[in-house]
Amino acid sequence: MAVVFGVLCAGCLIYYGIIVLYSGAGTAFSGIWLVLAVCAAILALVFFLFPRIKERVPLRLEVAFLTVLAAFFAVFVFVEVSMGLSSLSFGSPPSVNYMIVLGAQVRGDSPSHSLSYRLEAAYNYASTHPNTILILSGGKGKGENVSEAAVMYEYLRARGIPEHQMLKEEQSESTYENLVYSKLLIDAREGERRKVLGRILAESGYLLPPESESSIRVGVLTSNFHVLRAKGIAKNIGFTNVISISVPSDPVLFLHFCVRECFAVLKDKFVGNM
């Protein structure tokens, strides 16, 4: 086991170097690989020294240590498998009234690799579903010159998506806020739409159906590793029958995103966001 954790330590350090060279030291949460490298080094040292001090270590402490270690890996594997299963999709995505496109890091006025993948998928979906409104969700994060929503809006507008088919949500700074603020936008727009529709129907002698009978379909478009958390939060804040579009991720950073996302899922589950 000492050799295994030693190799893991070296692997984490090498991968951190790859991340820095590929996308810069400012890559979100890239420092987690340094933390994991330190943890792996400590575990390697523990397993290396353990045979020499085994007789002096109480059996209860040994069992507790191995139980905690096994539980950590079991939880990690379970979350990663759940993320993988959630990203699976079969057939063409159905038509929805609103498609929430979740933002990702921008560099200057340009989308990052991850955001580019999402925008390409959003463009393809909007082109084939002209009646769907895109909710472009993402505020201005640390180190960003403009909001993620603004970058997404300009990118899609330049590709030919009409302005009336897009709404910007520029307040959010996390996935939870992405979906909460997007829901507020949708609720406000639907409220105005029902007022106008109700007035038109009343002039013709008809009544507007109860709001409970209105069928508003909402989708979430995001990277494959992100689908599990996005759908979990969406359902928790009141979206029903939410569909998802899973988008491929940057192949170099995919491992980083998956590891980072595991901790994000556990955090959001713990605080009750999903």
C-alpha positions as CSV (number, residue, x, y, z in Angstrom):
1,M,0.0,0.0,0.0
2,A,2.9,2.3,0.7
3,V,4.0,2.0,-3.0
4,V,0.4,2.5,-4.2
5,F,0.0,5.8,-2.3
6,G,3.5,6.8,-3.3
7,V,2.6,6.4,-6.9
8,L,-0.7,8.4,-6.3
9,C,1.3,11.2,-4.7
10,A,3.6,11.4,-7.8
11,G,0.6,11.2,-10.1
12,C,-1.2,14.1,-8.3
13,L,1.9,16.3,-8.6
14,I,2.4,15.4,-12.3
15,Y,-1.3,16.1,-13.1
16,Y,-1.1,19.4,-11.2
17,G,1.8,20.4,-13.4
18,I,-0.2,19.4,-16.5
19,I,-3.2,21.5,-15.4
20,V,-0.9,24.6,-14.8
21,L,0.8,24.2,-18.2
22,Y,-2.5,23.6,-20.0
23,S,-4.9,26.2,-18.5
24,G,-2.8,28.2,-16.0
25,A,-2.3,28.2,-12.2
26,G,-5.6,30.1,-11.9
27,T,-7.6,27.1,-12.9
28,A,-10.4,26.8,-10.3
29,F,-9.6,24.5,-7.4
30,S,-6.4,23.2,-9.1
31,G,-4.7,23.3,-5.7
32,I,-6.8,20.3,-4.7
33,W,-4.2,18.2,-6.4
34,L,-1.5,19.5,-4.1
35,V,-3.6,18.7,-1.1
36,L,-4.3,15.2,-2.5
37,A,-0.6,14.7,-3.1
38,V,0.2,15.6,0.5
39,C,-2.5,13.3,1.8
40,A,-1.2,10.4,-0.4
41,A,2.3,11.1,0.8
42,I,1.2,10.9,4.5
43,L,-0.7,7.7,3.8
44,A,2.4,6.2,2.0
45,L,4.5,7.1,5.0
46,V,2.0,5.6,7.4
47,F,1.8,2.3,5.5
48,F,5.6,2.3,5.2
49,L,6.2,2.7,8.9
50,F,3.3,0.6,10.2
51,P,4.9,-2.8,10.0
52,R,7.7,-1.5,12.3
53,I,5.3,-0.1,14.9
54,K,2.4,-2.5,14.5
55,E,2.9,-4.1,17.9
56,R,2.6,-0.8,19.6
57,V,-0.6,0.3,17.8
58,P,-3.9,-0.7,19.5
59,L,-6.0,-2.9,17.4
60,R,-9.0,-0.6,17.9
61,L,-7.0,2.3,16.4
62,E,-5.9,0.2,13.5
63,V,-9.5,-0.9,12.7
64,A,-10.8,2.6,13.0
65,F,-8.2,4.0,10.6
66,L,-8.8,1.4,8.0
67,T,-12.6,1.8,8.4
68,V,-12.4,5.5,7.8
69,L,-10.1,5.1,4.8
70,A,-12.3,2.4,3.3
71,A,-15.4,4.5,3.9
72,F,-13.8,7.5,2.2
73,F,-13.0,5.5,-0.9
74,A,-16.4,3.9,-1.0
75,V,-18.2,7.3,-0.9
76,F,-15.8,8.6,-3.6
77,V,-16.5,5.7,-5.9
78,F,-20.3,5.8,-5.3
79,V,-20.5,9.5,-6.1
80,E,-18.3,9.2,-9.2
81,V,-20.4,6.2,-10.5
82,S,-23.6,8.2,-9.9
83,M,-22.1,11.2,-11.8
84,G,-21.3,8.9,-14.7
85,L,-24.8,7.3,-14.8
86,S,-26.5,10.7,-14.6
87,S,-24.5,11.9,-17.6
88,L,-25.9,9.1,-19.8
89,S,-28.5,10.1,-22.4
90,F,-30.2,8.3,-25.2
91,G,-31.9,9.7,-28.2
92,S,-32.4,13.4,-29.1
93,P,-33.3,15.7,-26.2
94,P,-37.0,16.6,-26.1
95,S,-38.4,20.1,-26.7
96,V,-38.7,22.3,-23.6
97,N,-40.0,25.8,-22.9
98,Y,-36.8,26.9,-21.2
99,M,-33.2,25.6,-21.4
100,I,-30.9,26.7,-18.6
101,V,-27.4,26.9,-19.9
102,L,-25.0,26.8,-17.0
103,G,-22.0,29.1,-17.2
104,A,-18.3,28.2,-16.7
105,Q,-15.1,30.2,-16.4
106,V,-14.4,32.9,-19.0
107,R,-11.0,34.3,-19.9
108,G,-11.2,38.0,-20.8
109,D,-14.1,38.1,-23.2
110,S,-13.7,34.6,-24.4
111,P,-15.2,31.3,-23.1
112,S,-13.0,28.7,-21.6
113,H,-12.8,25.2,-23.1
114,S,-15.6,23.9,-20.9
115,L,-17.9,26.8,-21.7
116,S,-17.1,26.5,-25.4
117,Y,-18.4,22.9,-25.3
118,R,-21.6,24.0,-23.6
119,L,-22.2,26.9,-26.0
120,E,-21.8,24.6,-29.0
121,A,-24.4,22.3,-27.6
122,A,-26.7,25.2,-26.7
123,Y,-26.3,26.6,-30.3
124,N,-27.2,23.2,-31.8
125,Y,-30.2,22.8,-29.5
126,A,-31.5,26.4,-30.0
127,S,-31.2,26.0,-33.8
128,T,-33.4,22.9,-33.9
129,H,-35.8,24.2,-31.1
130,P,-36.5,27.8,-32.1
131,N,-39.4,28.1,-29.6
132,T,-37.2,27.3,-26.6
133,I,-35.9,30.2,-24.6
134,L,-32.3,29.9,-23.5
135,I,-31.5,31.1,-19.9
136,L,-27.8,32.0,-20.0
137,S,-26.8,31.7,-16.4
138,G,-23.6,33.0,-14.9
139,G,-22.3,36.0,-13.1
140,K,-18.9,37.6,-13.0
141,G,-16.6,35.4,-11.0
142,K,-13.2,36.2,-9.5
143,G,-10.7,37.2,-12.2
144,E,-13.4,37.6,-14.8
145,N,-13.8,40.9,-16.7
146,V,-17.4,40.4,-17.7
147,S,-20.2,38.0,-16.7
148,E,-20.3,34.5,-18.0
149,A,-23.8,35.2,-19.2
150,A,-22.7,38.2,-21.3
151,V,-20.0,36.1,-23.0
152,M,-22.5,33.4,-23.7
153,Y,-25.0,35.9,-25.1
154,E,-22.5,37.5,-27.5
155,Y,-21.2,34.1,-28.6
156,L,-24.6,32.8,-29.5
157,R,-25.8,36.1,-31.0
158,A,-22.7,36.1,-33.3
159,R,-23.6,32.5,-34.3
160,G,-27.1,33.6,-35.4
161,I,-29.3,32.8,-32.4
162,P,-31.9,35.6,-32.2
163,E,-31.9,37.9,-29.2
164,H,-35.5,37.2,-28.4
165,Q,-34.6,33.6,-27.8
166,M,-32.1,34.4,-25.0
167,L,-32.3,35.7,-21.5
168,K,-29.2,36.6,-19.4
169,E,-29.0,35.7,-15.7
170,E,-25.9,37.6,-14.4
171,Q,-26.2,37.5,-10.6
172,S,-25.2,33.9,-9.8
173,E,-21.8,32.8,-8.4
174,S,-22.4,29.1,-7.9
175,T,-24.4,26.2,-9.4
176,Y,-27.1,26.6,-6.7
177,E,-27.5,30.4,-7.5
178,N,-27.4,29.6,-11.2
179,L,-30.6,27.6,-10.8
180,V,-32.3,29.7,-8.2
181,Y,-31.9,32.9,-10.1
182,S,-32.8,31.2,-13.3
183,K,-36.0,30.0,-11.7
184,L,-36.9,33.5,-10.6
185,L,-36.4,34.7,-14.2
186,I,-38.6,31.9,-15.5
187,D,-41.3,32.5,-12.9
188,A,-41.3,36.3,-13.6
189,R,-41.6,35.8,-17.3
190,E,-44.3,33.2,-17.0
191,G,-46.2,35.5,-14.7
192,E,-46.2,38.2,-17.3
193,R,-47.1,35.8,-20.0
194,R,-50.1,34.6,-18.1
195,K,-51.3,38.1,-17.5
196,V,-51.2,39.0,-21.2
197,L,-52.7,35.6,-22.2
198,G,-55.4,36.0,-19.6
199,R,-56.3,39.5,-20.9
200,I,-56.5,38.2,-24.5
201,L,-58.7,35.2,-23.6
202,A,-61.0,37.4,-21.4
203,E,-61.7,39.6,-24.4
204,S,-62.8,36.6,-26.3
205,G,-64.9,35.3,-23.4
206,Y,-62.5,32.5,-22.3
207,L,-60.9,31.8,-18.9
208,L,-57.2,31.1,-18.4
209,P,-56.6,27.6,-17.2
210,P,-55.4,27.3,-13.5
211,E,-51.7,27.8,-13.0
212,S,-51.5,24.2,-11.7
213,E,-52.6,22.9,-15.1
214,S,-49.9,24.9,-16.9
215,S,-47.2,22.6,-18.2
216,I,-43.8,24.4,-18.3
217,R,-40.9,22.1,-19.3
218,V,-37.5,23.1,-18.2
219,G,-34.1,21.7,-19.2
220,V,-30.6,22.1,-17.9
221,L,-27.6,22.0,-20.2
222,T,-24.2,21.5,-18.6
223,S,-21.0,19.4,-18.7
224,N,-21.3,15.6,-18.2
225,F,-19.6,15.6,-14.8
226,H,-21.9,18.3,-13.6
227,V,-25.3,16.8,-14.5
228,L,-25.9,14.9,-11.2
229,R,-25.5,18.0,-9.1
230,A,-27.3,20.3,-11.4
231,K,-30.4,18.1,-11.7
232,G,-30.4,17.4,-7.9
233,I,-30.4,21.2,-7.1
234,A,-33.0,21.9,-9.8
235,K,-35.4,19.3,-8.3
236,N,-34.7,20.6,-4.8
237,I,-35.7,24.2,-5.6
238,G,-39.0,23.2,-7.3
239,F,-38.4,22.3,-10.9
240,T,-40.4,19.2,-11.9
241,N,-39.6,16.7,-14.7
242,V,-36.4,18.6,-15.5
243,I,-34.5,17.1,-18.4
244,S,-30.8,17.4,-18.9
245,I,-28.4,17.8,-21.8
246,S,-25.0,16.3,-21.0
247,V,-22.1,18.0,-22.8
248,P,-18.6,16.5,-23.3
249,S,-15.8,18.0,-21.2
250,D,-12.3,19.1,-21.9
251,P,-10.4,15.8,-22.1
252,V,-7.3,17.1,-20.4
253,L,-9.2,18.6,-17.4
254,F,-11.9,15.9,-17.2
255,L,-10.2,14.0,-14.3
256,H,-9.8,17.3,-12.4
257,F,-13.4,18.2,-13.0
258,C,-14.6,14.8,-11.8
259,V,-12.6,14.9,-8.6
260,R,-13.5,18.5,-7.9
261,E,-17.2,17.7,-8.5
262,C,-17.2,14.9,-6.1
263,F,-16.4,17.2,-3.2
264,A,-19.0,19.8,-4.6
265,V,-21.7,17.1,-4.6
266,L,-21.0,16.1,-1.0
267,K,-20.9,19.8,0.1
268,D,-24.3,20.6,-1.6
269,K,-25.8,17.4,-0.2
270,F,-24.6,18.2,3.3
271,V,-25.9,21.8,3.3
272,G,-29.3,20.7,1.8
273,N,-29.0,22.2,-1.7
274,M,-29.8,18.9,-3.3
